[in-house]
């Protein structure tokens, strides 16, 4: 479970980037943060992953405070961001082995797990190729495999389909649905309406560092009186955005 309680974030003396955000994500649920660039999505994700500390408020992962139990949190989460850079001269096989050692995973059964993960995403034919030779989509699929290698109960993905073709995007979203059915707690950020609408059980609309509404896509349409989810989002954005 993820609990975000009145979280705020300020960089130095600058204006608050995140302004009192609260929400809960239960096991088996996919929660989406939907908002434009600059709304605070990535900052929230980084705070949940312990890369940043909240200026105010509390974030708990499986009951543990991210500001107090950093090492324990790392065992509980799989975090993926578009800013992750894979070693260009390494290979998928070597990266898998490196991260297995990093998480101190037992060697017994590791080869079978790698075969399962690589076959799922079509990585196997490229397992010994250098990362620099691979496509953007293949790099993203490798990143997903290694970020979830320790089978964490909580998954935090920042823009998981950014830059991917439609086939790779479907592979990724289908996998996330499977993980949710398996009881994982999943939160993702996106600015893609179709992804939020088709994948997320609940959506938090983030505008200027605040969640201005949350619910399923249908509930947000009912809230705003709009026929489409896209129109519902723009209605919420227009009513809540303040020009700087």
N, C-alpha and C positions, 0 to 999 in steps of 0.2 A: 504494500500500500504506500501511496505517496500522499503526504499532508503538507500543504503550503498554507501558512497561517500569517496573514497580514504582512507579507514580505515586501520590503522596499529596498531599492538599490540606488546609491548615489556614487558617482565617481568624483573624488576630490570635492571641490566646492561647486561642481556643476549641478544643474537641475536634476531632480530625481528621474531616473530612467524607468524604474519599476515603482509603482505608486500604490502600495497596499493591496497586493494580490493575494487572494485566498481561494483554494479549491482542494478537493480530495479526489484521488483516483484509486478505485478499489481493484483488487485482483480480478482478472478476467475481463477487464475493461480497457478500451482504447480511448484515450482522451486526447483531443486535438486542440492546440493553441493556434488560432487562425488570426492573422493580422498582416498588415503591410510591413515592408522593411522599415526598421527603426521603431517598431511598436514595443520592443522589449523581449521578443520571443527568445532570441539566442541568449540574452543575459539571464533570463529565467532558467533556461536549460543548463547553463554553466553553473548557476548556483545550486541546482539540484544535483549536479555531478561533482560538486565540491571544488570546482575550479575557481569559483568566486564565493565570497562570503556575503550574506545579506547585510545591508546597513542596519536594517531593523527586521524583526519578524523571525519566524522559525520554519525550517523545512525538515520534515521527518521522512525517512525511508525505512519502511518496515519497523517503525517505532523508534528508530535511532536518529538523533539530531545530527544533521550534516556538518554542523560547525564543531561538534564535539567528538564524533566517532568516524573520522574521515577514513581510516584504514578499513574499518568494518563496512562502511558504505561502499567502498570500491569492490568488495566481494559480492555485494548485493545487486550492483547495477551493471548494465551494459550500456555504454554511452557512445553514440556515433554522431559526428558532426561533419559537415562538408569540408571543414578546415583540417581534418585528419590527413596527414601526408605519409604515405607508405614509402619505405626505403626503395628508391627507384632501381637499385642494383640487386635487391633481394628477389626472392621468388615466393609464390604462394605457399609452397611446401615449407620453406625456411621460416616464413612469417608465422605459419601455424605452429611450428615447433617452438619458436621463440615465445609466443604468447602462452602456449601450454606450459612452458617452464616458468614464465612470469607468474602465472596463477598456481604454480605448484601442482599441476594436474598429474595424476598417476599415469605412468606410461602404458599400463595395461588397458587395452581397449581404445587407446588414442588413435591408432591407425584406422580402426573401423569407424570411429567418429569422424575423422577427417574425410574418409571416403564418402560417408553419408552426407556430410555438409557440402563437400565439393561437387558431388554428383547432383545434389539438389539444385545448385546454381550453375551447373555447366562449367565448373572451374577445372575439373580433372584434366582435360586436354592441354590446359595452360599451366599446370601445377609447377612445372620446372622452367617456365619462361620468366625473364626478368620483368619486374613491375613496369618499367619504362616502356616495354613493348606492348603493353595491354591497353585496351580501350577504357574509357571513363566508366562505362557500365560494369566491366569486369573488375576494375579497381574497387568500385562501390560494393560489389557482391563479396569480394574478398574482405573488405573492411567489416561488413556485416558478420561474416563467419568468425573473424578473430575477435570482434567486440562481444560476441555471444558465446565464445568458446567455453566459458566456465558455467554456462547455463544459468544465468542470473534470474532471480524472480522479478526484477524491475528493469524495464527497458526504456531508455531515454534517447530518442532519435530527433536530431535537429535537421529538418528538411531531408527526409530519407530518400526521396525520389528526385531531388534536384539534379538536373542535367542528364537524367536517364531517358533512354528511348522507351516507347510504350510497352514493349515486351519485358524489358528488365524491370520497369516500374510495376508491372503486374506480378512478376515473380516476387518482388519485395513485399508488395501489399498482401498477397496471398499468404506469404510466410508470417507476416505480422498477425493476420487473422488466426492462423493456426496456433501461434504462440498465445494469443488471448484465450482461445478455446482451452488451451492447456493450463490456464489459470495465471498466466503472467500479468503483471501490471505494466501497461504501456502508455507512455505519453510521447507525443510527437508534435513538432511545430511545422507549420506549412503556410504558404500563401496561395495554395491551389485549392479552389472551391470544390472541384470534383473529388479530389482526394479526401478532404475533410468530410464531405457529404457521404461518400461511399464506404469509408473505412472507420470513421469514429463513432463510438457510442454516444459520446458527449463532446461538445465543442465549446471552448471558451473564446469569445470574440475579444481580442486584445486591441485596444485603441489608446495610443498615447500612454502606454505603461499601466493601463487599468483594464480589468475584465469588465466590460460593460453589459454583457449578457452571456448566459451559458445554457446549454440544453442540446437536445438532438437537433438535426437540421429541420425536422418537421416542427418541433417545438419553437424554434427560432422564427420560422415562417409564421406560425400562429401568433407569436408575440408581436411581430411587426405588421401583421396583416398582409404580407406579401406572398405571391404565388410561388416564387422560386427562392432557393436558398441564397443565390447570388444577390438577388434584389434585397433579401432580408439583411445580408451583411452590409450592403451599401447604405441601407436605411439606418442601421445602427452606427455605422462609421460617420455618416453625415451629421447625425444628431449629437455625436459625442466628441468628434475631433475638433480641437481648437488650433487654429492656425498660429504658428510660432512667430 
